[in-house]
Amino acid sequence: MYYNKVEITGVNTSELKTISDKEKKELLIKSKNGDIKARKELIEGNLRLVLSIVQRFSSRNENMDDLFQIGCIGLVKAIDNFNILLDVKFSTYAVPMIIGEIKRFLRDYNMIRVSRSVRDLAYKALQVKENLTSEWDREPTVEEIANELKEKKEDVVCALEAITEPVSLYDPVYSDSEDSIYVIDQLRDSSADEEAWIEDIAIKEAIKKLNEREKKIINMRFYAGKTQSEIANEIGISQAQVSRLEKTALQSIKKQI
């Protein structure tokens, strides 16, 4: 799917309008005041934003026409609910709204079907959670939600998990229409600290300074996991020579580090 091709619900994507932030603000104000024409212009002027978001879901083999239309619903909701008094760019508010609408569609029409009773329980649990959060000014625990519903805690947990779509590492969590932050950007590998990372770089740099034969032996020995005997047979020298070259290479690496 490209911007210069006609393949999204009959829309020639190369002719999609773009409007400036200033124009968006003016149209948003008019739209809030009931100007239907301004609302229509605002929708048409942000279809390219919807298209860019839909493209992120192209790997799912979903119908792109369907996703584009669902994305447009999210765009309309964003336009109707955007608070023009806040000092926030419209796209910053609209992108999560559009993504959320598409994800809800994918969740509700997922190929892995969830029974109606389980789905109903999950939606009731979400409604109770929202009500209790508003009432108590804090999020209720699963046990509190289950008590309110008079259901088993385990059943509520299973129901909520059943409607939760697996998160991709490459799902966007924030976007300002140009730069995006993905789930993978928020993850940290606690098994690799900064010191180990720097040491790894130092070793690789030291290996680069070895002669070709020493470099080959080190790579075969410690990266390919071969024995000295196997290396000797492969490169046509004795095991004693391999041992000597390996020892010299290791001493050189240690000295450089």
C-alpha positions in Angstrom: 0.0 0.0 0.0 1.5 3.3 -1.1 0.4 6.9 -1.1 0.3 7.0 -4.9 -2.0 4.0 -5.4 -5.7 3.8 -5.4 -6.5 0.9 -3.1 -8.1 2.2 0.1 -11.9 2.1 -0.1 -11.7 3.7 -3.5 -9.8 6.7 -2.3 -6.9 7.9 -4.4 -4.3 8.1 -1.7 -2.1 10.4 -3.7 -4.8 13.0 -3.6 -5.3 13.0 0.2 -5.3 16.5 1.6 -2.9 17.8 4.1 -3.6 20.8 6.4 -1.3 22.8 8.6 -1.5 22.9 12.4 -2.8 26.4 12.2 -5.6 25.3 9.8 -6.4 22.4 12.1 -6.8 24.7 15.1 -9.1 27.0 13.1 -11.2 24.1 11.8 -11.4 22.5 15.3 -12.8 25.7 16.8 -15.4 26.0 14.0 -16.3 22.3 14.3 -16.8 22.7 18.1 -19.1 25.5 17.3 -21.3 23.3 15.1 -19.8 24.0 11.7 -20.4 20.8 9.7 -18.4 21.9 6.7 -15.3 22.6 9.0 -15.8 19.2 10.6 -15.8 17.5 7.1 -12.6 19.5 6.1 -10.9 18.4 9.3 -11.7 14.7 8.6 -10.5 14.9 5.0 -7.4 16.8 6.0 -6.4 14.0 8.5 -7.0 10.9 6.3 -3.3 10.7 5.5 -2.7 10.4 9.2 -5.2 7.5 9.4 -3.5 5.9 6.4 0.0 6.1 8.0 -1.4 4.3 11.1 -3.2 1.6 9.1 0.1 0.8 7.3 1.5 -0.3 10.7 -1.0 -3.1 10.8 -0.2 -4.4 7.2 1.7 -7.4 8.5 -1.5 -8.8 10.1 -3.0 -9.8 6.7 -6.2 -7.9 7.6 -8.4 -6.2 5.0 -6.9 -2.8 4.7 -10.1 -1.2 3.5 -11.8 -2.4 6.8 -8.9 -1.1 8.9 -8.9 2.3 7.1 -12.7 2.7 7.7 -12.3 1.7 11.4 -9.4 4.2 11.7 -11.6 6.9 10.3 -14.1 6.2 13.0 -11.3 6.7 15.5 -10.4 10.0 13.8 -14.0 11.2 14.0 -14.1 10.4 17.7 -10.9 12.2 18.2 -12.2 15.3 16.4 -15.5 15.3 18.4 -13.8 14.7 21.8 -10.6 16.9 21.4 -10.3 19.7 24.0 -9.2 22.8 22.1 -8.4 24.5 25.3 -5.5 22.1 26.1 -2.0 22.9 24.8 -1.7 19.6 22.9 -1.3 18.9 19.2 -4.3 17.3 17.6 -2.2 14.5 16.2 -0.8 13.7 19.6 -4.4 13.1 20.8 -5.7 11.5 17.6 -3.1 8.8 17.0 -3.7 6.8 20.2 -7.5 7.2 19.6 -7.2 5.8 16.0 -4.9 3.0 17.1 -7.2 2.1 20.0 -10.2 1.9 17.6 -8.3 -0.4 15.2 -7.1 -2.6 18.1 -10.6 -2.9 19.5 -11.8 -4.0 16.0 -9.0 -6.6 15.8 -9.7 -7.8 19.3 -13.5 -8.2 18.8 -13.1 -9.9 15.4 -10.0 -11.9 16.2 -9.8 -15.4 14.6 -9.4 -16.8 18.1 -13.1 -16.7 19.1 -14.0 -16.0 22.7 -17.4 -17.3 23.9 -20.1 -14.8 24.4 -20.4 -15.5 28.2 -16.7 -14.9 28.7 -16.7 -11.7 26.6 -19.8 -10.4 28.5 -18.1 -11.1 31.9 -15.0 -9.3 30.7 -17.0 -6.2 29.6 -18.9 -6.2 32.8 -15.6 -6.3 34.7 -14.3 -3.4 32.7 -17.4 -1.4 33.4 -17.2 -2.1 37.2 -13.6 -1.2 37.2 -14.3 2.1 35.6 -17.2 2.8 38.0 -15.2 1.9 41.1 -12.2 3.9 40.0 -14.4 6.9 39.6 -16.0 6.3 43.0 -12.9 5.4 45.0 -10.4 7.6 43.2 -8.2 4.6 42.7 -8.1 1.4 40.6 -9.9 -1.6 42.3 -8.2 -4.9 42.6 -9.4 -7.9 40.6 -10.7 -9.4 43.8 -12.8 -6.2 44.5 -14.2 -6.3 41.0 -15.0 -10.0 41.4 -16.8 -9.3 44.7 -18.8 -6.5 43.1 -19.9 -8.9 40.3 -20.4 -11.8 42.7 -18.1 -13.9 40.5 -15.0 -16.0 41.2 -11.8 -14.0 41.0 -10.3 -16.7 38.7 -13.2 -16.4 36.3 -12.8 -12.6 36.1 -9.0 -12.9 35.5 -9.6 -15.4 32.7 -12.3 -13.3 31.1 -10.1 -10.2 31.1 -7.2 -12.1 29.7 -9.3 -13.6 27.0 -10.2 -10.3 25.4 -6.7 -8.9 25.7 -4.9 -8.8 22.4 -1.2 -9.9 22.6 1.1 -6.8 22.3 3.7 -6.7 19.6 7.1 -5.3 20.5 6.6 -3.0 17.5 3.3 -1.6 18.6 3.4 2.2 18.9 2.8 3.6 22.3 3.1 7.2 21.3 3.3 9.1 18.0 3.3 12.8 17.0 2.7 11.9 13.3 6.4 11.8 12.5 8.3 10.1 15.3 7.0 7.1 17.1 7.9 5.3 20.3 7.3 1.6 20.3 6.9 -1.0 23.0 10.4 -2.4 22.3 11.9 1.1 23.1 10.5 0.9 26.6 12.1 -2.5 27.4 15.3 -3.0 29.3 17.6 -6.0 29.3 18.6 -6.4 32.9 21.0 -9.2 32.0 23.3 -6.9 30.1 24.6 -4.0 32.1 26.6 -1.1 30.7 29.9 -2.5 31.9 29.4 -5.8 30.1 28.4 -3.9 27.0 31.5 -1.8 27.0 33.7 -4.8 27.6 32.1 -6.6 24.7 32.9 -3.7 22.4 36.5 -3.6 23.6 36.9 -7.4 22.9 35.6 -7.0 19.4 37.9 -4.1 18.7 40.9 -6.0 20.1 40.1 -9.0 17.8 40.1 -6.7 14.8 43.8 -6.0 15.5 44.8 -9.6 15.3 46.4 -11.1 12.1 44.0 -13.0 9.9 45.0 -16.5 11.1 44.7 -15.5 14.8 41.4 -13.8 14.1 40.1 -17.0 12.4 41.2 -19.3 15.2 39.6 -17.1 17.9 36.3 -16.9 15.9 36.3 -20.6 15.3 37.3 -21.4 18.9 35.1 -19.1 20.9 32.2 -18.1 18.6 31.8 -21.3 16.6 32.6 -23.5 19.5 35.1 -25.8 17.7 37.9 -27.7 19.4 41.5 -27.1 18.7 41.7 -30.5 16.9 38.8 -29.5 14.6 40.4 -26.2 13.9 43.7 -27.8 13.1 42.1 -30.2 10.6 40.1 -27.4 9.0 43.0 -25.0 8.4 45.7 -27.6 7.8 48.1 -27.1 10.8 48.9 -29.1 13.9 46.9 -28.8 17.1 50.1 -27.6 18.9 50.3 -24.7 16.4 46.6 -23.9 17.0 47.2 -23.9 20.7 50.2 -21.6 20.4 48.4 -19.2 18.1 45.3 -19.2 20.4 47.4 -18.4 23.4 49.3 -15.6 21.6 46.0 -14.1 20.4 44.4 -14.2 23.8 47.4 -12.5 25.4 47.2 -9.8 22.7 43.5 -9.2 23.4 44.1 -9.0 27.2 46.9 -6.6 26.7 44.7 -4.3 24.5 41.8 -4.4 26.9 
